[in-house]
Amino acid sequence: MGEALAGEGPFDLAIVLLARLHPCVSALLPDAPLVVDYVDALSEAARQNARRDPALWRRLYWKLEAPRLARAEREAARGARLLLATTPFDAGVLPEGTVAIAIGAHLGPPPPRERGPVVVFTGRMGYRPNAVAAELLLREIWPGVRARVPRAELVVGGADAPRALRRLAAATQGARLVSPVADMRALLCEARVAAVPVDMGTGTPIKVYEALEAGCAVVATPAAAARAVLDGVAAPVRTADGAESFTRELATLLADEGAASALGERGRAFVVAHADRRVVGLRLAGLLRGAGEGGS
């Protein structure tokens, strides 16, 4: 495969997805101008995991891994014509000159305004930060929400749910887990509130943009909300730090349909104005064209 790639050149541009692949691509295509798309700051994610992961052995692993990832990010930046990341936060902790460009969300038809007292948490459940957040939601947040709003329902939806999470959801009153999800937007359009109790990880919080596009009110951790900033404008989400604060915010929005609907409408307008994936794609095309023509 390497010989085939090397024999196809010369290339106008080679895009390296993730810094860890840079040594392979640069060796195969030594003369090709390179763009490094970090996606997110893996070294910063490793540092977060080293502080916050519930499992001790994982914290130790990430403490050792973080410096190696930081070196890989620095080495990938040398000689690259363009460096990309998906959030201003990530760009700020990656090598100087990294440009933030969000993934954004597909715009669907106007979502419904009237919704039942449903909370949703979405994301690939095989991803460790999502699995940890889902367990926190089911164990420590949801029982308090149900005590305040007895009719409330919780849906945890996403691919690759581990067996332990399936068992926990099945044993939690008023909750269900859907994995995989056939139609994510349809699921979001049924929910009044989207919960994002994610406190680990970096990169674009796609679940936030998808929920806002579908007209959900969003309650997120400060860490997740801080990454949902586009064009210098913060996404209109409520923040909650800790299980008690999350319980209170979710229960309040479930009990006040008007407030939840108004917040959802503001969120939808934010995505239309700042996170339309078609517009983001055009901006990305312009950046790549400039890099291919010799810009930096």
C-alpha positions in Angstrom: 0.0 0.0 0.0 2.9 2.4 0.9 4.5 1.8 -2.5 1.2 2.3 -4.3 0.7 5.7 -2.5 4.3 6.8 -3.2 4.0 5.9 -6.9 0.8 7.9 -7.4 2.3 11.4 -6.8 2.9 14.2 -7.0 0.0 15.2 -4.8 -1.3 18.8 -4.5 -2.0 18.2 -0.8 -1.9 15.3 1.8 -4.2 15.6 4.7 -3.1 13.8 7.9 -6.0 12.9 10.2 -4.6 12.7 13.7 -1.0 13.5 14.7 -0.1 9.9 15.5 -0.3 9.1 11.8 2.0 11.9 10.7 5.2 9.8 10.8 3.7 7.2 8.4 2.3 9.7 5.9 5.4 11.9 5.9 7.6 8.9 5.3 5.4 7.6 2.4 5.0 11.1 0.8 8.1 13.0 1.7 7.5 15.6 -1.0 3.8 16.2 -0.5 2.6 19.4 1.2 0.9 18.4 4.4 -2.2 19.5 6.3 -2.5 18.1 9.8 -6.0 17.8 11.1 -5.6 17.1 14.8 -9.4 16.8 15.2 -9.0 17.4 18.9 -6.1 17.9 21.3 -5.3 14.3 22.3 -2.6 15.3 24.8 -5.1 17.6 26.6 -7.7 14.8 26.6 -5.0 12.5 28.1 -4.3 15.0 30.8 -8.0 15.3 31.7 -8.3 11.5 31.8 -5.3 11.3 34.1 -7.1 13.6 36.6 -10.8 12.6 36.2 -11.2 9.0 35.1 -12.8 6.9 37.9 -10.5 4.0 37.3 -7.0 4.3 38.9 -5.3 2.2 36.3 -6.7 4.4 33.5 -5.5 7.5 35.3 -2.0 6.1 35.6 -2.0 5.0 31.9 -3.0 8.5 30.7 -0.5 10.2 32.9 2.2 8.3 31.1 0.6 8.7 27.7 0.0 12.5 27.8 3.7 13.6 27.2 4.1 11.2 24.3 0.9 12.6 22.6 2.1 16.1 23.2 5.4 15.3 21.4 3.6 13.8 18.5 1.4 16.9 18.1 4.5 19.1 18.1 6.4 17.0 15.6 3.4 16.8 13.3 3.3 20.6 13.2 6.8 21.0 11.8 6.7 21.9 8.1 2.9 21.5 7.8 1.1 24.1 5.7 -2.1 24.1 7.7 -3.0 22.8 11.2 -6.7 22.2 12.0 -8.7 21.4 15.1 -12.4 21.4 15.8 -12.8 23.9 18.7 -11.0 27.1 19.8 -10.3 25.3 23.1 -8.4 22.6 21.3 -6.6 25.0 19.0 -5.4 27.0 22.0 -3.6 24.0 23.5 -2.2 22.7 20.3 0.9 24.1 18.4 0.7 27.8 17.6 -1.2 28.6 14.4 -3.8 25.8 14.6 -7.1 26.9 13.1 -10.4 26.0 14.7 -13.1 24.9 12.4 -16.1 23.1 13.9 -17.8 20.0 12.5 -21.2 21.5 12.8 -24.6 19.9 12.3 -26.8 19.0 9.4 -29.9 21.3 9.3 -33.2 19.4 9.2 -36.7 20.8 8.9 -38.1 22.9 11.8 -38.4 20.7 14.9 -41.6 20.3 16.9 -42.2 22.7 19.8 -44.4 20.5 22.0 -42.6 17.7 23.7 -43.2 15.4 26.7 -41.1 15.4 29.9 -38.2 13.4 28.2 -34.5 13.8 28.8 -32.0 12.3 26.3 -28.3 11.6 26.5 -26.6 10.7 23.2 -23.3 9.7 21.9 -21.2 6.6 21.1 -21.4 4.7 24.3 -18.2 2.7 23.5 -16.3 6.1 24.0 -15.1 6.2 27.5 -16.1 9.8 28.4 -19.7 9.1 27.2 -19.9 5.8 29.1 -18.7 7.5 32.3 -21.2 10.3 31.9 -24.1 7.9 31.2 -23.3 6.0 34.3 -23.2 9.2 36.4 -26.5 10.3 34.8 -28.2 7.0 35.6 -26.8 6.5 39.1 -26.5 9.9 40.7 -28.7 12.3 38.7 -31.7 10.6 37.4 -33.2 9.2 40.7 -33.4 12.8 42.0 -35.0 14.0 38.7 -37.7 11.3 38.9 -38.4 12.1 42.5 -39.2 15.7 41.5 -40.9 14.9 38.2 -42.4 11.4 38.5 -43.6 11.3 34.8 -40.1 12.1 33.5 -38.4 9.6 31.1 -34.7 9.2 30.3 -33.4 7.8 27.0 -29.7 7.0 26.7 -29.0 6.5 23.0 -25.9 5.7 21.1 -23.9 2.9 19.5 -21.7 0.3 21.1 -23.2 0.4 24.6 -21.2 -1.9 27.0 -23.1 -4.7 28.7 -22.7 -3.1 32.2 -24.4 0.1 31.0 -27.2 -1.9 29.4 -27.8 -3.6 32.7 -27.7 -0.4 34.7 -30.3 1.3 32.4 -32.6 -1.7 32.6 -32.5 -1.5 36.4 -33.1 2.3 36.5 -36.7 3.3 36.9 -38.0 5.6 34.1 -34.9 5.0 31.9 -34.2 3.0 28.8 -31.2 2.5 26.6 -31.3 2.5 22.8 -28.2 1.1 21.1 -27.7 1.5 18.2 -30.1 4.4 17.3 -31.8 4.1 13.9 -32.7 7.8 13.7 -30.8 10.1 16.1 -32.6 13.3 15.0 -36.0 11.7 15.5 -35.0 10.7 19.0 -33.8 14.2 19.8 -37.0 15.7 18.5 -39.0 13.7 21.1 -36.9 15.1 24.0 -37.6 18.3 25.9 -34.1 18.4 27.4 -30.7 17.0 26.4 -28.3 16.2 29.3 -24.6 16.5 28.7 -22.8 15.5 31.9 -19.6 14.9 30.1 -16.5 16.0 32.0 -13.7 14.3 30.0 -12.6 14.5 26.4 -11.9 17.3 24.0 -13.0 18.2 20.5 -16.3 19.3 19.1 -19.2 18.4 21.3 -21.3 17.2 18.4 -24.1 16.0 20.7 -24.6 19.6 21.8 -25.0 20.9 18.3 -27.2 18.0 17.2 -29.5 18.6 20.3 -29.7 22.3 19.7 -30.5 21.8 16.0 -33.3 19.5 17.0 -34.7 22.2 19.3 -33.8 20.6 22.7 -32.9 22.7 25.7 -29.4 21.6 26.7 -27.9 21.2 30.2 -24.1 20.7 30.1 -21.1 20.6 32.3 -18.9 23.8 32.2 -16.3 21.7 30.4 -18.6 20.7 27.6 -20.2 24.1 27.3 -16.8 25.8 27.1 -16.1 23.9 23.9 -19.4 24.8 22.2 -18.2 28.2 21.1 -18.4 29.3 17.4 -17.4 32.6 15.9 -16.8 33.9 19.4 -20.4 33.1 20.4 -21.2 30.6 23.1 -24.0 28.1 22.5 -27.1 29.0 24.6 -27.0 26.1 27.1 -27.5 25.9 30.8 -24.5 24.7 32.8 -24.5 22.5 35.8 -21.5 21.4 37.8 -22.1 18.2 39.8 -24.9 15.8 40.3 -27.1 18.0 42.5 -26.8 21.0 40.2 -27.7 18.7 37.2 -30.7 17.3 39.0 -32.0 20.7 39.8 -31.6 22.1 36.2 -33.1 19.1 34.5 -36.1 19.0 36.9 -36.7 22.7 36.4 -36.7 22.5 32.6 -38.9 19.4 32.6 -41.4 21.1 34.8 -41.4 24.4 32.7 -42.2 23.5 29.2 -42.3 27.1 28.1 -38.8 27.8 29.4 -37.4 24.6 27.8 -39.1 25.5 24.5 -37.7 29.0 24.4 -34.2 27.7 25.2 -34.5 25.1 22.4 -35.5 27.8 19.9 -32.5 29.9 20.8 -30.3 26.8 20.4 -31.8 26.1 17.0 -31.1 29.7 15.9 -27.5 29.4 17.1 -26.9 26.3 15.0 -28.5 27.9 11.9 -26.3 31.0 12.4 -23.0 29.4 13.4 -22.9 25.6 12.9 -24.5 24.8 9.6 -22.4 22.0 8.3 -22.7 23.1 4.7 -21.3 26.5 5.5 -18.5 24.9 7.6 -17.7 22.7 4.7 -17.3 25.6 2.4 -14.9 27.3 4.8 -12.9 24.2 5.1 -12.7 23.9 1.3 -11.3 27.4 1.2 -8.6 26.7 3.8 -7.5 23.5 2.0 -7.4 25.3 -1.4 -5.2 28.0 0.1 -2.9 25.4 1.6 -2.7 23.5 -1.7 -1.7 26.8 -3.5 1.2 27.3 -1.1 -0.4 29.3 1.7 0.2 28.7 5.4 
